[in-house]
Amino acid sequence: MQRFSASLLLILGLLTGVAQAGGTLRIGLNEDPDALDPARGGSFVGRVVFAAVCDKLVDTDPNNDIVPQLATAWRWSPDNLALTLTLRSGVIFQDGEKLDAESVKANLERYRSAPESVRKGELKPVASVEIVDPQTVVLHLSRPYAPLLTVLADRAGMMMSPKAMARLGGANIANELPCAGPFKLTERVAQDRIVVDSFPGYWDAASIKLDRIVYQPIPDTSVRLVNLRAGQLDMAERLGATDAAAVKKDPKLRLIAQPALAYETMGFNLAGNSPLKNPLVREALEASIDRGVINQVVMDGQFIPSNQFEAPGSRYWNAARPSPPRDLARAKALLRQAGVPHPVFTLTVGNEPVVQQVGQVIQSLAAEAGFDIKLRALEANAMIAAAKAGEYDAVMAIWSGRADPDGNVQIWLASDGFLNWGKYSNPRFDDLLTQARGTTEVAARQALYRDLSDVYLADRPHLVLYHMQWLWGLSERVTGFVPTPDGLIRVRGVELR
């Protein structure tokens, strides 16, 4: 009788679509991640996998607010030169070791100083890490740095077992990834799959409804969609914009769209020899293009035309400076004023079809004003190498975006920004950036970042073209997924029906 009742309940659950505990969630990724080590990783899809395996000191929510994770509370000192973190009690790493202040210090010191760490720049303002007691650490800063909390909500805030790190050595951490998240790394086959299994010792195990997640890198968006429609995937991240309509029409699928922190920008080499060194030519180029046309033609209207590093309508967006309309007459007049009626330059783009199409639309629009743009498509790593070497006139680049505005703008435009390939330098910009980093008051920071946007919108060292929308395709079996502007897949509460 008990066996019959259990079977009947299972059948009823299947018929009514009730979510069942457990199961394997299969996710199609846009590419294969790089090293699965928070100290070394730099890829967006790596962050997608980390979201299931490696809890951070703090996290961000759908409103881009900082929320607790491994730290339950934090406070700034009155001079903003010290950040005190209170750690969550009862947390264990996936090797059974306890999380405490000693382990937090060991992780932060590795990120700050290990030869293999690429997080050094993110934590550069941290002068020392003080252990107050087993549940309290203080980060002492050499200068005020308000973006620090957002830094700790990313890879630099991911905590791993110091004992396991010592056993593995820096080069081998990616083989096990001994974190404190809800899932533990089980298997990785390069270019094929990443398998993670639920960790029963997780501090918030009640919120985890899945037994296993399998991530499958499938770079071709059309192939990802085919696999999703065939039931070989339960979820696909970053669908192509032109695939959105097909997903909407399929009764077995759901489309979830979320305005993104991510954006596409066109940067200029101000140290080069192209006509783009002339600010009037850059102004004319902006007047010759139409961001709305780019969005409609290439992205099927799914993305968000934008001219700022902050998304339209977001907390730090400058509402007084929306995307300007196309003005061909003004573009031609500016080129005549510059003495360059037919400027010639090369636009370097990645070899992805969508970005090449964006380049072609820009090429066509600008030609009507007198520009002669040559397109050069390079593989992603080759494109970055050329940009770092200054071997470009203009280059298209994407940034996945950060919740704090500092992480969206300083990388490109600060005099010491690590992606300032074009050698832009404006003392006014750097001064405003320093002021914005020095206060934790949101209203004060909003005013400063708006002033800062006035500077770069006038100088035009970059032309931001659009902010993306994250587009996820989900099987009807998947419930409980909550989208966030950073595009990560957080698995708390996700279930399979």
C-alpha positions in Angstrom: 0.0 0.0 0.0 2.8 2.4 0.9 4.5 1.6 -2.5 1.3 2.2 -4.3 0.7 5.6 -2.5 4.2 6.7 -3.3 3.8 5.8 -7.0 0.4 7.6 -7.1 1.9 10.7 -5.6 4.7 10.7 -8.2 2.2 10.3 -11.1 0.1 13.1 -9.7 3.1 15.3 -9.4 4.1 14.7 -13.0 0.6 15.3 -14.3 0.2 18.6 -12.4 3.7 19.9 -13.0 4.7 20.0 -9.3 8.4 20.7 -8.7 10.3 17.6 -7.5 13.3 17.9 -5.3 16.6 17.0 -7.0 17.5 16.3 -10.6 20.1 17.5 -13.0 20.0 21.0 -14.5 21.7 21.2 -17.9 22.9 24.6 -18.9 24.3 25.6 -22.3 27.1 28.2 -22.0 28.3 30.6 -24.7 31.9 29.4 -24.4 34.2 27.3 -22.3 35.5 29.1 -19.2 39.1 29.8 -18.6 40.8 28.7 -15.3 38.3 27.8 -12.6 40.3 29.6 -10.0 39.0 33.0 -8.7 42.5 34.3 -8.5 43.3 33.6 -12.1 39.9 33.6 -14.0 38.9 36.4 -16.3 36.0 35.0 -18.3 32.3 35.8 -17.9 31.2 32.2 -18.1 33.7 31.4 -15.4 31.7 33.7 -13.2 28.5 31.8 -14.2 30.1 28.5 -12.9 31.5 30.2 -9.8 28.0 31.4 -8.9 27.1 27.8 -8.0 30.4 26.7 -6.5 32.1 29.7 -4.7 30.2 31.8 -2.2 31.6 35.4 -1.8 31.9 37.6 1.2 28.9 39.6 -0.1 26.7 39.4 -3.2 24.5 41.8 -5.3 20.8 41.4 -5.7 18.4 42.2 -8.6 18.5 45.9 -7.6 22.3 45.9 -7.7 22.4 46.4 -3.9 25.0 44.7 -1.7 23.5 41.8 0.3 25.1 39.3 2.8 26.6 36.0 1.8 29.6 34.7 3.8 29.7 38.0 5.7 26.4 38.9 7.5 27.3 42.6 8.3 29.8 45.3 7.4 30.6 48.9 8.4 32.9 51.6 7.2 35.0 53.6 9.6 34.2 57.4 9.8 37.2 58.2 7.5 36.3 55.4 5.1 39.8 53.9 5.5 38.7 50.7 7.2 35.9 48.2 6.4 34.9 45.8 9.1 33.2 42.5 8.1 31.3 40.2 10.4 31.5 36.6 9.2 28.7 34.1 9.1 29.0 31.3 11.7 28.7 27.6 10.9 30.1 27.8 7.4 32.3 25.0 6.2 34.3 24.6 3.0 33.8 21.7 0.7 36.8 19.8 2.3 35.2 20.1 5.8 37.4 22.9 7.1 35.7 25.8 8.9 35.4 29.4 7.5 36.8 31.9 9.9 38.8 35.2 10.0 42.0 33.3 9.4 40.8 31.7 6.2 39.4 35.0 5.0 42.7 36.7 5.5 44.6 33.8 3.8 42.3 34.2 0.7 42.6 38.0 0.5 46.4 37.8 0.9 46.6 35.4 -2.0 44.5 37.6 -4.2 46.7 40.6 -3.2 50.1 39.0 -3.6 50.2 35.6 -5.2 52.2 35.5 -8.5 49.3 33.9 -10.3 46.6 36.4 -9.1 45.1 38.8 -11.5 43.0 40.4 -8.7 45.9 42.5 -7.4 44.6 45.7 -9.1 41.1 45.2 -7.6 42.5 45.0 -4.1 45.3 47.6 -4.5 43.8 50.0 -2.0 43.8 47.3 0.7 46.9 47.9 2.8 46.4 45.1 5.4 43.9 42.6 6.7 43.4 42.5 10.5 41.9 39.6 12.4 39.9 40.9 15.4 38.4 37.6 16.4 37.3 34.4 14.7 34.3 36.0 13.1 35.6 39.5 12.5 38.1 40.9 10.0 39.0 44.5 9.2 40.3 45.6 5.8 42.6 48.7 6.3 42.9 50.9 3.2 45.7 53.2 2.0 43.0 55.5 0.6 39.2 55.7 0.6 37.8 53.2 -1.9 34.0 53.0 -1.9 33.9 50.3 -4.7 35.6 47.8 -2.4 32.3 46.1 -1.4 31.4 45.5 -5.0 34.9 44.0 -5.6 34.2 41.6 -2.7 30.9 40.7 -4.4 33.0 39.2 -7.3 36.0 36.9 -7.6 38.1 38.8 -5.1 35.5 37.9 -2.5 35.3 34.2 -3.2 36.6 32.2 -0.3 38.4 28.8 -0.5 39.8 26.4 2.1 43.4 27.5 3.0 44.3 23.9 3.8 43.2 22.7 0.4 44.9 25.7 -1.3 48.2 24.8 0.4 47.9 21.2 -0.6 47.1 21.9 -4.2 49.4 24.9 -4.9 48.4 27.9 -6.9 48.6 26.2 -10.3 46.3 23.3 -9.3 43.4 25.0 -7.4 41.3 24.9 -10.5 41.3 21.1 -10.5 39.3 21.0 -7.3 38.0 24.5 -6.5 37.6 24.0 -2.8 35.1 26.7 -2.1 32.1 27.2 0.3 29.3 27.3 -2.2 26.2 25.1 -2.6 27.8 22.9 -5.3 31.2 21.1 -5.5 33.2 20.7 -8.6 33.1 17.0 -9.7 34.4 16.9 -13.3 35.7 19.1 -16.0 36.3 18.1 -19.6 37.7 21.0 -21.6 35.3 22.2 -24.4 32.8 19.5 -23.4 31.3 19.8 -19.9 31.7 21.0 -16.3 29.9 18.9 -13.7 29.1 20.1 -10.1 27.2 18.2 -7.4 25.3 19.6 -4.5 27.3 19.9 -1.3 25.3 18.6 1.7 27.3 20.6 4.2 26.3 24.0 2.6 25.3 26.6 5.2 22.0 27.3 3.3 21.3 23.7 2.0 17.5 24.1 2.4 17.5 26.6 -0.5 19.2 24.2 -2.9 16.7 22.0 -4.8 19.0 20.4 -7.4 21.3 17.4 -7.2 23.6 18.2 -10.0 24.4 20.9 -12.7 26.0 20.1 -16.0 27.4 23.1 -17.9 28.0 22.5 -21.6 30.0 25.1 -23.7 28.2 25.5 -27.0 29.6 28.6 -28.7 27.1 28.6 -31.6 23.9 30.4 -30.4 21.7 28.5 -33.0 23.1 25.2 -31.9 22.3 26.1 -28.2 18.8 26.9 -29.2 18.4 23.6 -31.2 19.6 21.7 -28.1 17.2 23.6 -25.8 14.2 22.9 -28.1 15.2 19.2 -28.4 15.2 18.9 -24.6 19.0 18.3 -24.5 19.4 21.5 -22.4 17.2 22.9 -19.6 18.6 26.4 -19.9 20.7 28.4 -22.4 22.5 31.6 -21.4 23.0 34.5 -23.7 20.7 33.5 -26.5 21.1 35.4 -29.8 18.8 38.5 -29.9 17.3 37.1 -33.2 16.4 33.9 -31.4 14.2 35.5 -28.9 11.1 35.4 -31.1 11.5 31.7 -31.7 11.7 31.0 -28.0 8.6 33.1 -27.3 6.6 31.1 -29.9 7.6 27.7 -28.4 5.0 26.6 -25.8 7.6 24.3 -24.2 10.1 27.2 -23.6 10.2 30.4 -21.7 12.2 33.6 -22.5 13.6 35.6 -19.6 15.0 39.0 -20.5 16.9 41.3 -18.1 18.4 44.7 -18.8 22.2 44.1 -18.4 25.1 45.9 -16.8 27.0 44.7 -19.9 27.6 47.1 -22.8 29.3 47.5 -26.1 31.7 50.4 -26.6 33.9 51.7 -29.4 37.2 53.0 -28.1 39.6 55.3 -30.0 43.4 55.3 -30.1 44.2 58.9 -29.0 47.9 58.1 -29.2 47.7 56.9 -32.8 47.9 58.7 -36.1 44.3 58.4 -37.3 42.0 61.4 -37.9 40.1 60.2 -34.7 42.7 62.1 -32.6 40.8 65.2 -33.6 37.9 65.7 -31.1 35.8 67.3 -33.9 36.1 64.1 -36.0 35.0 61.9 -33.1 32.0 64.3 -32.5 31.1 64.0 -36.2 31.3 60.2 -36.0 28.8 60.1 -33.2 26.5 62.5 -35.1 26.7 60.2 -38.1 25.5 57.0 -36.4 22.1 56.0 -35.1 22.1 53.7 -32.1 18.5 52.9 -32.6 19.1 51.6 -36.1 22.0 49.5 -34.9 19.7 47.9 -32.3 16.9 47.2 -34.8 19.0 45.9 -37.6 21.4 43.7 -35.7 19.7 42.9 -32.4 16.1 42.7 -33.6 15.3 45.6 -31.2 16.2 43.4 -28.1 19.0 45.6 -26.7 19.0 49.1 -25.3 20.6 52.0 -27.2 22.9 53.8 -24.8 25.7 56.4 -24.8 26.9 56.0 -21.2 28.8 53.3 -19.3 25.8 53.2 -17.0 22.5 51.7 -18.3 19.6 54.1 -19.1 17.5 54.5 -16.0 19.9 53.0 -13.6 21.1 54.5 -10.3 24.2 56.3 -11.7 22.9 57.1 -15.2 23.0 60.8 -16.2 19.4 61.5 -17.3 20.4 64.9 -18.6 22.6 63.3 -21.3 20.5 60.7 -23.2 21.7 59.2 -26.4 21.8 62.0 -29.1 19.8 61.6 -32.3 21.5 61.1 -35.6 22.3 64.5 -37.3 24.0 64.0 -40.7 24.1 67.8 -41.5 25.9 68.5 -38.3 28.3 65.6 -38.9 29.3 67.0 -42.3 29.7 70.5 -40.8 32.0 69.2 -38.1 34.2 67.4 -40.6 34.4 70.6 -42.7 35.3 72.5 -39.5 38.0 69.9 -38.7 39.4 70.2 -42.2 38.9 66.5 -42.9 35.8 66.1 -45.0 36.5 62.4 -45.8 38.4 60.9 -42.9 39.7 57.3 -43.3 40.3 54.9 -40.4 40.2 51.2 -39.5 37.6 49.8 -37.1 38.8 46.6 -35.4 36.1 44.2 -34.3 36.0 40.6 -33.0 35.3 37.8 -35.4 31.8 37.1 -33.9 29.0 37.6 -36.5 27.0 40.0 -34.4 29.9 42.4 -33.7 30.9 42.3 -37.3 27.3 43.2 -38.3 27.4 46.1 -35.9 30.7 47.3 -37.5 29.1 47.0 -41.0 26.1 49.1 -39.9 28.4 51.8 -38.5 30.4 51.7 -41.7 27.3 52.3 -43.8 25.8 55.0 -41.6 29.1 57.0 -41.3 29.8 56.7 -45.0 26.8 59.0 -45.6 28.6 61.8 -43.6 31.9 61.2 -45.5 33.7 58.7 -43.4 35.6 55.8 -45.1 35.8 53.1 -42.5 37.8 49.9 -43.1 36.7 46.9 -41.1 39.3 44.5 -39.6 38.0 41.3 -37.9 40.2 39.5 -35.4 39.9 36.6 -33.1 39.2 37.8 -29.5 42.6 37.2 -28.1 44.3 38.7 -31.1 42.1 41.7 -31.0 43.0 42.3 -27.3 46.7 41.9 -28.1 46.4 44.5 -30.9 44.6 46.9 -28.6 47.1 46.5 -25.8 49.9 47.2 -28.3 48.1 50.3 -29.6 47.8 48.8 -33.1 44.4 50.1 -33.9 42.5 53.3 -34.8 39.2 52.3 -33.3 38.2 49.1 -31.6 34.9 47.5 -30.5 34.9 46.0 -27.0 32.3 44.5 -24.7 32.3 44.7 -20.9 30.1 42.5 -18.7 29.5 45.4 -16.3 29.7 45.9 -12.6 27.1 47.0 -10.0 29.4 49.9 -8.9 29.9 52.6 -11.5 33.6 52.7 -10.8 34.1 49.3 -12.3 32.4 50.4 -15.6 34.3 53.5 -16.4 37.7 53.7 -14.7 39.0 50.6 -16.5 38.8 52.5 -19.9 39.3 56.1 -19.0 41.3 56.5 -15.8 44.9 57.5 -16.6 46.0 54.2 -15.0 43.0 52.2 -16.1 44.0 48.7 -17.1 42.0 48.8 -20.3 42.9 52.4 -21.2 44.4 51.2 -24.5 43.7 54.6 -26.2 45.8 56.6 -23.6 43.0 59.0 -22.7 44.1 61.4 -19.9 42.1 64.2 -18.4 43.0 65.5 -14.9 39.4 66.6 -14.4 38.2 63.1 -15.0 40.8 61.6 -12.6 40.0 64.1 -9.9 36.3 63.4 -10.1 37.0 59.7 -10.0 39.1 60.1 -6.9 36.3 62.1 -5.2 33.7 59.5 -6.1 35.9 56.7 -4.7 36.3 58.6 -1.5 32.7 58.7 -0.3 30.2 56.0 0.5 27.2 58.3 0.4 25.0 57.3 -2.6 23.7 60.8 -3.3 27.2 62.3 -3.3 28.5 59.5 -5.6 25.6 60.0 -8.0 26.4 63.7 -8.4 30.1 63.0 -8.9 29.6 60.2 -11.5 27.1 62.4 -13.4 29.8 65.2 -13.5 32.2 62.5 -14.6 30.0 61.4 -17.4 29.7 65.0 -18.6 33.5 65.0 -19.0 33.8 61.8 -21.1 30.7 62.6 -23.1 32.3 65.9 -24.2 35.7 64.3 -24.8 34.4 61.2 -26.6 37.5 58.9 -26.0 34.8 56.1 -26.3 31.4 55.9 -27.9 29.2 53.5 -25.9 26.7 52.0 -28.4 24.2 49.9 -26.4 23.6 48.0 -23.3 22.6 44.4 -23.7 19.7 42.5 -22.4 20.5 39.1 -20.9 18.4 36.6 -22.8 17.9 33.2 -21.2 16.0 30.4 -22.8 14.4 28.0 -20.2 12.6 24.7 -20.5 9.1 24.8 -19.0 10.5 22.3 -16.5 12.7 25.0 -14.8 11.2 27.1 -12.0 12.5 29.5 -9.5 15.2 31.3 -11.6 15.6 34.9 -10.6 17.5 37.1 -13.2 19.9 39.7 -12.1 21.6 42.6 -14.1 25.0 41.0 -13.8 23.8 38.0 -15.9 24.9 35.3 -13.5 22.9 32.2 -12.9 22.2 31.9 -9.2 20.8 28.5 -8.3 19.1 29.1 -5.0 15.5 28.1 -5.3 15.9 26.8 -8.9 13.9 23.5 -9.3 12.9 21.1 -12.0 9.3 20.0 -12.6 
